[in-house]
Amino acid sequence: MLSQLLQKKHTKNFKVYDLDGSGFVELADLELCASNLAQLRNQQSDSSEVLDLQAKYLAIWTNFWQPADINGDGKVSLEEYLKVAENSINNFWKIPRLQNAHTNKANMIFDILDANNNGQISQSEYEQFCLAVGLNEKDAETAFIHLDNNADGYISRDEYVQASQDFHVSEDVNASGNWLYGSYE
């Protein structure tokens, strides 16, 4: 069974990606996230940047969310997600494939957030992502402060990958990754 901390964090993760508030994460939610982000970046819907963004969100659906669709109905409930999260966390340090899959997903999300492809995420880039998933500017600011571990004004790839891992598997209440979405409450 997931600890209270991990259950809170994974419930927050689920709610962040359930953009339409239906109680399920579906491909349409990730497509909406891509669309929202493209709109916030003032990108044209047929541009190569938007097509790349859509492809990355499709890959996140295919490789991360869809496998959590235990009953095969094309959508992931919170119960399904928490069950898969629990299994993954229980085996995370035992099965290198799980660690690699998480690192790959975190790197893909980093690439999505790094809008100008300069190898780092600025506060405004992180804010765009937070707004695209329905969080607010305060959430973005809080998250950014905690994720920018060296306080250089940017989130590096290493900082982001570590924060994502901390968010998803760490029991440490002080881990900076706990603030991936501004809070886990």
VEXDREN-2710 file (C-alpha; in Angstrom, 1 decimal):
% VEXDREN-2710
k/r/px/py/pz
1/MET/0.0/0.0/0.0
2/LEU/1.2/3.5/-0.8
3/SER/2.3/5.6/2.1
4/GLN/0.1/8.7/2.8
5/LEU/2.8/11.0/1.3
6/LEU/3.1/9.0/-1.9
7/GLN/-0.7/8.6/-2.2
8/LYS/-1.0/12.4/-1.9
9/LYS/1.6/13.1/-4.5
10/HIS/0.3/10.6/-7.0
11/THR/-3.3/11.8/-6.5
12/LYS/-2.0/15.3/-7.3
13/ASN/-0.2/14.0/-10.4
14/PHE/-3.4/12.3/-11.5
15/LYS/-5.5/15.4/-11.0
16/VAL/-3.0/17.6/-12.8
17/TYR/-3.3/15.4/-15.9
18/ASP/-7.1/15.0/-15.7
19/LEU/-7.4/18.3/-17.4
20/ASP/-11.2/18.0/-18.1
21/GLY/-11.9/17.0/-14.5
22/SER/-13.8/13.8/-15.7
23/GLY/-12.1/11.6/-13.1
24/PHE/-10.1/9.9/-15.7
25/VAL/-6.9/10.6/-17.6
26/GLU/-7.4/10.0/-21.3
27/LEU/-5.4/10.7/-24.4
28/ALA/-7.7/13.7/-24.9
29/ASP/-6.3/15.2/-21.7
30/LEU/-2.8/15.0/-22.9
31/GLU/-3.8/16.4/-26.3
32/LEU/-5.4/19.3/-24.5
33/CYS/-2.3/19.9/-22.5
34/ALA/-0.2/20.1/-25.7
35/SER/-2.8/22.4/-27.2
36/ASN/-2.8/24.7/-24.1
37/LEU/0.9/24.8/-24.1
38/ALA/1.2/25.6/-27.8
39/GLN/-1.4/28.4/-27.3
40/LEU/0.5/29.9/-24.4
41/ARG/3.6/29.8/-26.5
42/ASN/1.8/31.5/-29.4
43/GLN/2.7/28.6/-31.7
44/GLN/0.7/27.9/-34.9
45/SER/-1.2/24.6/-34.7
46/ASP/0.5/23.2/-37.9
47/SER/4.0/24.3/-36.9
48/SER/6.8/21.8/-36.5
49/GLU/7.1/22.8/-32.8
50/VAL/3.4/21.9/-32.2
51/LEU/3.6/18.7/-34.1
52/ASP/6.7/17.7/-32.0
53/LEU/4.8/18.7/-28.8
54/GLN/1.8/16.6/-29.8
55/ALA/4.1/13.6/-30.6
56/LYS/5.8/13.9/-27.2
57/TYR/2.5/14.0/-25.4
58/LEU/1.3/11.0/-27.4
59/ALA/4.4/9.1/-26.3
60/ILE/3.7/10.0/-22.7
61/TRP/0.2/8.6/-23.1
62/THR/1.4/5.5/-24.9
63/ASN/4.3/4.7/-22.6
64/PHE/3.1/5.9/-19.2
65/TRP/-0.7/6.4/-18.9
66/GLN/-2.1/3.8/-21.3
67/PRO/-0.3/0.9/-19.5
68/ALA/-2.1/2.0/-16.3
69/ASP/-5.4/1.4/-18.1
70/ILE/-5.9/-2.0/-16.4
71/ASN/-9.5/-2.6/-17.6
72/GLY/-8.7/-1.5/-21.2
73/ASP/-11.5/1.0/-21.5
74/GLY/-9.2/3.7/-23.0
75/LYS/-9.1/5.8/-19.9
76/VAL/-7.2/5.6/-16.5
77/SER/-9.1/6.0/-13.3
78/LEU/-7.4/7.2/-10.1
79/GLU/-7.8/3.7/-8.7
80/GLU/-6.0/2.1/-11.7
81/TYR/-3.3/4.7/-11.6
82/LEU/-2.6/4.3/-7.9
83/LYS/-2.5/0.5/-8.2
84/VAL/0.1/0.8/-11.0
85/ALA/2.0/3.5/-9.2
86/GLU/2.2/1.3/-6.1
87/ASN/3.5/-1.7/-8.1
88/SER/6.1/0.5/-9.8
89/ILE/7.3/2.1/-6.6
90/ASN/7.5/-1.2/-4.8
91/ASN/9.8/-2.5/-7.6
92/PHE/11.5/0.8/-8.6
93/TRP/14.9/0.0/-7.1
94/LYS/14.7/-3.7/-8.0
95/ILE/14.0/-3.4/-11.7
96/PRO/16.3/-1.2/-13.7
97/ARG/13.8/-1.0/-16.5
98/LEU/11.5/1.0/-14.3
99/GLN/14.2/3.4/-13.4
100/ASN/15.1/3.8/-17.1
101/ALA/11.4/4.3/-18.1
102/HIS/11.0/7.0/-15.5
103/THR/14.2/8.8/-16.6
104/ASN/13.1/8.6/-20.2
105/LYS/9.7/10.1/-19.3
106/ALA/11.3/12.8/-17.2
107/ASN/13.7/13.7/-20.0
108/MET/10.8/13.9/-22.4
109/ILE/8.9/16.2/-20.1
110/PHE/12.0/18.3/-19.7
111/ASP/12.2/18.6/-23.5
112/ILE/8.6/19.7/-23.6
113/LEU/9.2/22.4/-20.9
114/ASP/12.4/23.6/-22.5
115/ALA/10.6/25.6/-25.1
116/ASN/13.7/27.4/-26.5
117/ASN/15.8/24.2/-26.5
118/ASN/18.6/25.8/-24.6
119/GLY/19.1/22.9/-22.1
120/GLN/17.4/24.5/-19.2
121/ILE/14.0/25.5/-18.0
122/SER/13.4/29.2/-17.2
123/GLN/10.8/30.3/-14.7
124/SER/8.5/31.5/-17.5
125/GLU/8.8/28.2/-19.3
126/TYR/7.8/26.3/-16.1
127/GLU/5.0/28.8/-15.6
128/GLN/3.7/28.1/-19.1
129/PHE/3.6/24.3/-18.3
130/CYS/1.8/24.9/-15.0
131/LEU/-0.8/27.1/-16.6
132/ALA/-1.3/24.6/-19.4
133/VAL/-2.3/21.9/-16.9
134/GLY/-4.6/24.2/-14.9
135/LEU/-2.3/25.3/-12.1
136/ASN/-1.8/28.9/-11.3
137/GLU/1.2/31.3/-11.3
138/LYS/1.7/30.9/-7.5
139/ASP/2.0/27.1/-8.0
140/ALA/4.5/27.7/-10.7
141/GLU/6.5/30.1/-8.6
142/THR/6.5/27.8/-5.6
143/ALA/7.5/24.8/-7.7
144/PHE/10.3/26.7/-9.5
145/ILE/11.9/27.9/-6.3
146/HIS/12.0/24.4/-4.9
147/LEU/13.2/22.7/-8.2
148/ASP/16.0/25.2/-8.9
149/ASN/18.2/23.6/-6.3
150/ASN/21.3/25.7/-7.0
151/ALA/19.3/28.9/-7.3
152/ASP/20.8/29.9/-10.7
153/GLY/17.4/30.9/-12.1
154/TYR/17.0/27.8/-14.2
155/ILE/16.1/24.2/-13.7
156/SER/18.7/22.0/-15.3
157/ARG/18.0/18.6/-16.8
158/ASP/19.6/16.9/-13.8
159/GLU/17.6/19.0/-11.4
160/TYR/14.4/18.1/-13.2
161/VAL/15.0/14.4/-13.6
162/GLN/15.9/14.2/-9.9
163/ALA/12.9/16.2/-8.8
164/SER/10.6/14.0/-10.9
165/GLN/12.1/10.9/-9.4
166/ASP/11.7/12.4/-5.9
167/PHE/8.1/13.3/-6.6
168/HIS/7.2/9.8/-7.8
169/VAL/9.1/7.5/-5.4
170/SER/10.6/9.4/-2.5
171/GLU/9.3/9.1/1.1
172/ASP/11.4/12.2/2.1
173/VAL/8.9/14.9/3.1
174/ASN/11.7/17.5/2.4
175/ALA/12.6/16.3/-1.1
176/SER/12.5/19.3/-3.5
177/GLY/10.6/17.2/-6.0
178/ASN/7.6/17.1/-3.7
179/TRP/6.8/20.6/-5.1
180/LEU/6.8/19.6/-8.7
181/TYR/3.3/21.1/-9.0
182/GLY/3.6/23.8/-6.4
183/SER/2.5/21.4/-3.7
184/TYR/1.3/17.9/-3.4
185/GLU/-1.9/18.8/-1.5
END
